[in-house]
Amino acid sequence: MILEARIDKMVGELQAGMNLPLAIELWNGKRYALGERPTVTLRVPAASAIKYLANADLASLGEAYVEGHIEVDGPITDAIRAAESLARRLSGDKKGRLPLLLRNLHSKKNDSAAIRYHYDVSNDFYALWLDERMVYSCAYFRSGDETIGEAQVQKLDHICRKLRLKPGDRFLDIGCGWGALVMHAAERYGVQALGITLSHNQHAFANERIRAAGLQSRCEVRVQDYRDVPGEGMFDKIASIGMFEHVGLKNLPVYFGAIRRLLADGGIVLNHGITSVDSESRAVGLGAGDFIGKYVFPHGELPHLSLVINEMGAAGLEVMDSETLRLHYARTLEHWSARLEANLDKAHEFAGEKRLRIWRTYLAGCAHAFAQGWVSIQQVLAVKTQDPKQSPLPWTRDYMYAR
């Protein structure tokens, strides 16, 4: 009775100040509506789970759902919006944690384990909601009405044009995923392409596709850490797409230093990655960053754009252009989330219940985060030149948009 009285008081306070499409249903059948027309029901199957609602933030709500302490019925997009409102009311506008610059969690062993955790789930699982080329990074929309497949091809071409890829170029893709970019660059731009990944699933899948396309003489994917790629000036063009989020802020000098070492004089590099909107590179607030770090991207850290540009410059790479794709990623994630929601039974078969709950929360939550401006994403283009009077890039951006 005492517990129920506390719950009545807590929910009563919420009902007085909120109008959410959410109902809370307790283990004893009691139901509280926090709005006129609830579309989402949060079920608390046991009294022990109430602790996840007391002073709840997005980390505790996400943990409760992923671990099965609460159940959520209704559209995942509505559930994410309701969770944000609850977190703001119950825990306040809690800032994200500051980066742990005194610690370096990004040894080769740790990075390899983190990549395997995220990417070696099941190729069949990812194929359910990615496009047919299995491109797992922000797409590029011209009108916003494109299919995800069309927008991903536009992104691949956008990258290739920015890098001015041409026949005979030696091209490196750091964190190449399932090989879509190296295959596209080899087939359509005539480059000699190497992709590297730490995921064994991606490596096997990519090379199988390369062989099926008859591109094995022009492109290859290896399991290799970026720090272990040998040589100096080995590549004319380098891309890193959706990978440097795994590098760690403390390792940015090592990362950009490796890129400069591998890039030939007069070479061009494109770094495409998620960035913090906080000038101190804090994690996402309201506990969202803590949830991502625990369940989605272990040891992931997001630098602010100013830190990216500073570290590239310090490594000897001259930044020539930066493009923000935040709204493009919000739309990309909306597509991914909708495709996953349309295939939940198969996704459960491939990934299991807990992993499916993580990815449902992650995709819909990140779509919301990018749409709200909690995080951003940048394509930063830089060059390595010995002569400051010369540049491998044209005077204007016109070349990027030539069809």
WOLINQUI-V751127 format. One line per field, one symbol per residue. phi: phi as a letter, one per 20 degrees, with the letter a starting at -180 (. if undefined). burial: 1 if it has 16 or more other ideal C-beta (glycine too) atoms within 10 Angstrom, else 0. A space follows every 10 residues. Layout:
phi=???
burial=???
This chain:
phi=.ffffffgff fgffffdccd fccddefenf ccedafcfdc ddedfbffef gfeflfcfff ffffffenec dcdpgfffff fffffffffe dmfffffffe fedcedffff ffffffgeee eagfffffce ffemedagfc dednefffff fffffgffff fgelfbgnfe cddememenf fffffffedm eedcdcbdef ffgfffffff ffemdfedbb cdebfgfdfe ncmececccc dmdffefnff egffffffff feefgneccd ddafcfeefe lffffmnfff fffeddcgmf bdefgffgff ffffendefd accedgfffg fgfffgffff ffcffffffe dnffffffff ffffffgfff femfccbcdd dbcdcedfec bfdffcegff dfe
burial=0000001001 1001000001 1111110000 0111100111 1101000011 0110011111 1111110011 0101011111 1111111101 1001010010 0000010000 1001100110 1010111111 1011111111 1000010101 1111111111 0111100011 1111111111 1111111010 1111111110 1110111011 0000100111 1001110010 0001111111 1111111111 1101111111 1111001111 1111111100 1111111111 1110111111 1111101110 1100101011 0010111111 1111111111 1010001001 1000111111 1111111111 0001111111 1111100000 0110000001 000
